[in-house]
Amino acid sequence: MDIRTKAVLTGTAKDTQYNSVITPIYPTSTFRFEELGKHKGYDYTRSGNPTRAALEENIAALEGGLGASATATGMAAITTVLFLLEPGDHVVTGNDIYGGTYRLFKDVFAKRGISFSFIHMMDLAAVKKAIRPSTRMIWIETPSNPLLHIVDLEAVIGLAKKKKLLTVVDNTFLSPYFQRPFESGADIVVHSTTKYLNGHSDVVGGAIVSNNKLLGEKIHYFVNALGVSQSPFDAWLVLRGIKTLPYRMEAHQRNAQKIASFLEGHPSVKQVYFTGLESHPQQTLIKKQMKGFGGMLAFELDTKKVLLKGFFKKMKLFQLAESLGGVESLIEHPWSMSHASMGPEGLKASGITKETIRISAGIESPDDLIEDLRQALQK
Ligand SMILES: *Cc1c(COP(=O)(O)O)cnc(C)c1O
């Protein structure tokens, strides 16, 4: 089945009582047993809920995984995956991963016996060098946020497989519509469903997908034990949003491409980062492992020509806000907003500058969006 069909239909036919076309919300904390030791598949909503199960089935199908667990937030999904490790274990990851993930690894888990190497993941030799006898996991984010560096999934996962390391890919930026890491051999895919999967900026959520039954059971165990599963209401919203994912992704991408081309030719812009531009240095890899470019881009503003604060103040349609992947266009300053938790040292290592501006292209008219940027970029 095509992903557009799966997005609309998988996991949805759940009401056998009235045959409602839309999956019902089951806002219940608990489920009645029919008799001692016998229930209809659910006993308590932290451990399982039919609305959440429908979403899990849907996301697993889109990613091509065996099963999924829907969590309260993206960070809850990432936290859960880290619980697969034991004190003493080591993780190799990028120095330009999502700011919240960086903080969780560096501040929270590093104090609890797990060590991390934050490296330049585009450099395969650096990945090889970072692997130690205690390494258990390679954590990949591609494209990176916000500079859109691409990690070679097949090469890094191939290396990990030789050493029997778990590979996890945060697929939030492209969504399964544009990238399916299981096809490159990944063990686990995580999502912040807050972003493209839900797509309407009205819920926070996460998902963990695996293509191995035992691993899936372990993950489900931890989601329940840690108490990080998603509420039925929120799961229902994500399931509703997901149905239009393919069409939204096409629109996000179209707008991002047009905005990137406009910015690339602008005299007040020093550099543009977008995977769909010929100037992106990793075109061969992009074409090999991605089915599209996504809707995220970033650029370096020439602050000698246009003042940073003034630029943001002039924006009329783009909203100055963190987050991404919703139908509305957002613009933000990674240094002081989305990536501030990395600290000056982490920011420098990742390549983000005080002049870096990130855009999440929405699905509005591209002409209106470009006009908004044009007027804000005037000296
Ligand atoms: C937003 C985001 C997260 C965290 O998700 P929340 O839903 O905000 O907890 C993790 N990874 C990436 C790539 C993200 O963009």
The ligand as an SDF file (V2000), in Angstrom:
LIG
                    3D

 15 15  0  0  0  0  0  0  0  0999 V2000
   11.2200   18.9130   18.9280 C   0  0  0  0  0  0  0  0  0  0  0  0
   12.2040   17.8370   18.7510 C   0  0  0  0  0  0  0  0  0  0  0  0
   12.4280   16.8890   19.7550 C   0  0  0  0  0  0  0  0  0  0  0  0
   11.7260   16.9560   21.0990 C   0  0  0  0  0  0  0  0  0  0  0  0
   10.3680   16.7770   20.9980 O   0  0  0  0  0  0  0  0  0  0  0  0
    9.2730   17.3960   22.0280 P   0  0  0  0  0  0  0  0  0  0  0  0
    8.0030   16.9290   21.4540 O   0  0  0  0  0  0  0  0  0  0  0  0
    9.4470   18.8860   21.9970 O   0  0  0  0  0  0  0  0  0  0  0  0
    9.5800   16.8480   23.3680 O   0  0  0  0  0  0  0  0  0  0  0  0
   13.3520   15.8820   19.4950 C   0  0  0  0  0  0  0  0  0  0  0  0
   14.0240   15.8140   18.3280 N   0  0  0  0  0  0  0  0  0  0  0  0
   13.8370   16.7280   17.3460 C   0  0  0  0  0  0  0  0  0  0  0  0
   14.6060   16.5980   16.0760 C   0  0  0  0  0  0  0  0  0  0  0  0
   12.9310   17.7590   17.5230 C   0  0  0  0  0  0  0  0  0  0  0  0
   12.7560   18.6600   16.5500 O   0  0  0  0  0  0  0  0  0  0  0  0
  1  2  1  0
  2  3  1  0
  2 14  2  0
  3  4  1  0
  3 10  2  0
  4  5  1  0
  5  6  1  0
  6  7  2  0
  6  8  1  0
  6  9  1  0
 10 11  1  0
 11 12  2  0
 12 13  1  0
 12 14  1  0
 14 15  1  0
M  END
$$$$
